Amino acid sequence: MAEERTSLADLKDALAGVQTSGDAAGDGIPGLAEATFAEPTIDEFGRSYGTGRRKDAVARVWIKPGVGKFSINGRTLDDYFARPTLRQIIVEPFNTTNRADQFDVICTVSGGGLSGQAGAVRHGLSRALVNFEPGLRPALKHAGFMTRDSRVVERKKYGKAKARRSFQFSKR
């Protein structure tokens, strides 16, 4: 995967040099020359951060350039998420952006069950990737990883066995 990466300054210079043809008066697209680009958000340790949420789970995710090592609550990915489907959910942002084995992930996750935690880690990982490389946002947004899944468990109502389930009816 020898892909050439262009710097943010090169992209700004390329867009500033673009001449656009507008209406008959020859005006260009307003605001093109002063278009602003999102800057990467990287801390002094070379990490980017993202918070992910799903159901009752909250994940705090840091990524930094590395070899693809995962640390979730001090455990490896295979230890913490034993089911292959949960591991697949977590690495989807890397597979979508072709960044597998390029980042080390440090994550703390709490609340909810394993499925919700896996969704929270994926959401936080996507946000951290966008903070590290803002150019990845369109691909991740198109795949649906940037949107917080707001579905939560419905509360139990009084007079019901569960949220909607009624008690068994007895004729006699």
C-alpha positions as CSV (number, residue, x, y, z in Angstrom):
1,M,0.0,0.0,0.0
2,A,2.4,2.6,-1.1
3,E,0.1,5.5,-1.4
4,E,1.3,9.1,-1.6
5,R,0.1,11.4,1.1
6,T,-0.1,15.1,0.5
7,S,0.3,17.6,3.2
8,L,-2.3,20.0,4.3
9,A,-0.3,23.0,3.0
10,D,0.0,21.4,-0.4
11,L,-3.8,21.0,-0.5
12,K,-4.4,24.6,0.5
13,D,-1.9,25.8,-2.2
14,A,-3.6,23.6,-4.8
15,L,-7.1,24.9,-4.0
16,A,-5.9,28.5,-3.8
17,G,-4.5,28.2,-7.3
18,V,-7.7,26.9,-8.8
19,Q,-9.4,29.4,-11.1
20,T,-13.1,29.0,-11.4
21,S,-15.4,30.4,-14.0
22,G,-18.5,31.9,-12.5
23,D,-21.2,34.0,-14.1
24,A,-20.9,36.3,-17.1
25,A,-19.1,38.9,-15.0
26,G,-16.2,36.5,-14.4
27,D,-16.7,36.1,-10.7
28,G,-15.4,32.9,-9.1
29,I,-17.1,30.9,-6.3
30,P,-17.2,33.2,-3.3
31,G,-15.2,32.0,-0.4
32,L,-13.1,29.5,-2.3
33,A,-9.8,31.2,-1.7
34,E,-10.4,31.6,2.0
35,A,-11.7,28.0,2.5
36,T,-10.6,26.6,5.8
37,F,-9.5,23.1,6.4
38,A,-9.7,21.2,9.7
39,E,-6.4,20.9,11.4
40,P,-5.3,17.6,12.9
41,T,-5.8,17.5,16.7
42,I,-2.7,15.7,18.1
43,D,-1.5,16.1,21.7
44,E,2.2,16.3,22.9
45,F,2.5,12.5,22.9
46,G,1.5,12.2,19.3
47,R,-2.0,10.8,20.1
48,S,-5.5,11.8,18.9
49,Y,-8.5,11.3,21.1
50,G,-12.1,10.4,20.5
51,T,-15.1,9.6,22.7
52,G,-17.6,7.0,21.6
53,R,-21.0,6.2,23.0
54,R,-23.5,3.3,22.4
55,K,-26.4,2.4,24.6
56,D,-25.0,2.8,28.2
57,A,-21.4,2.3,27.2
58,V,-18.8,5.1,27.0
59,A,-15.4,4.6,25.4
60,R,-12.4,6.9,25.6
61,V,-10.1,6.1,22.7
62,W,-6.5,7.3,22.0
63,I,-4.7,6.4,18.8
64,K,-1.1,7.0,17.8
65,P,1.0,5.7,14.9
66,G,2.2,2.2,15.6
67,V,1.9,-1.4,14.5
68,G,-1.8,-2.2,15.2
69,K,-1.7,-3.0,18.9
70,F,-4.9,-2.8,20.8
71,S,-5.2,-2.2,24.6
72,I,-8.7,-2.1,26.0
73,N,-8.9,-1.6,29.8
74,G,-5.3,-3.0,30.0
75,R,-6.2,-6.2,28.0
76,T,-5.7,-7.2,24.4
77,L,-8.5,-7.0,21.9
78,D,-8.8,-10.8,21.7
79,D,-9.0,-11.1,25.5
80,Y,-11.6,-8.4,26.1
81,F,-13.8,-9.1,23.1
82,A,-13.9,-12.9,22.6
83,R,-16.5,-13.0,19.9
84,P,-15.2,-12.5,16.4
85,T,-18.2,-10.4,15.4
86,L,-17.4,-7.8,18.1
87,R,-13.8,-7.6,17.0
88,Q,-14.9,-7.2,13.4
89,I,-17.2,-4.3,14.5
90,I,-14.2,-2.6,16.2
91,V,-11.8,-2.8,13.3
92,E,-14.3,-1.6,10.7
93,P,-13.1,2.0,10.6
94,F,-9.5,0.8,9.9
95,N,-10.6,-1.4,7.1
96,T,-12.8,1.3,5.6
97,T,-10.0,3.8,5.5
98,N,-7.2,1.3,4.6
99,R,-5.3,2.1,7.8
100,A,-5.1,-1.4,9.3
101,D,-1.9,-2.1,11.4
102,Q,-0.9,1.6,11.2
103,F,-2.1,2.8,14.6
104,D,-1.8,1.6,18.2
105,V,-5.1,2.0,20.1
106,I,-5.4,2.6,23.8
107,C,-9.0,2.5,25.1
108,T,-10.9,2.6,28.3
109,V,-14.5,1.5,28.2
110,S,-17.2,1.3,30.8
111,G,-20.9,0.7,31.2
112,G,-23.3,-1.4,29.2
113,G,-22.6,-4.9,27.9
114,L,-20.1,-6.2,25.4
115,S,-22.1,-5.3,22.3
116,G,-22.7,-1.7,23.4
117,Q,-19.0,-1.4,24.4
118,A,-17.9,-2.7,21.0
119,G,-20.1,-0.1,19.3
120,A,-18.8,2.6,21.6
121,V,-15.2,1.7,20.8
122,R,-15.9,1.8,17.1
123,H,-17.5,5.3,17.4
124,G,-14.6,6.6,19.5
125,L,-12.1,5.1,17.1
126,S,-13.8,6.8,14.1
127,R,-13.7,10.2,15.9
128,A,-10.0,9.7,16.9
129,L,-9.1,8.8,13.3
130,V,-10.8,12.0,12.1
131,N,-9.0,14.0,14.7
132,F,-5.7,12.5,13.5
133,E,-6.4,12.7,9.7
134,P,-9.4,15.1,8.9
135,G,-9.4,13.9,5.3
136,L,-10.8,10.5,6.4
137,R,-14.1,12.1,7.6
138,P,-16.1,11.7,4.3
139,A,-15.3,8.0,4.1
140,L,-16.1,7.3,7.7
141,K,-19.3,9.4,7.6
142,H,-20.4,7.6,4.4
143,A,-19.9,4.3,6.2
144,G,-22.0,5.5,9.1
145,F,-19.3,5.4,11.8
146,M,-19.5,9.0,12.8
147,T,-23.1,9.0,13.8
148,R,-23.9,8.1,17.4
149,D,-26.4,5.3,17.5
150,S,-29.0,6.8,19.8
151,R,-31.1,3.7,20.4
152,V,-31.3,2.8,24.1
153,V,-33.4,0.3,26.1
154,E,-36.9,1.5,26.7
155,R,-37.8,2.0,30.3
156,K,-40.1,-0.4,32.2
157,K,-43.7,0.9,32.7
158,Y,-45.8,0.2,35.7
159,G,-48.5,-2.4,35.3
160,K,-46.3,-4.2,32.7
161,A,-43.9,-7.1,33.0
162,K,-41.3,-5.3,30.9
163,A,-41.4,-2.1,28.8
164,R,-44.4,-3.3,26.7
165,R,-44.9,-7.0,27.7
166,S,-48.1,-7.6,29.6
167,F,-48.6,-10.1,32.3
168,Q,-50.1,-13.4,31.1
169,F,-53.8,-13.3,30.8
170,S,-55.8,-15.8,32.9
171,K,-59.5,-16.4,31.9
172,R,-60.2,-18.2,35.2
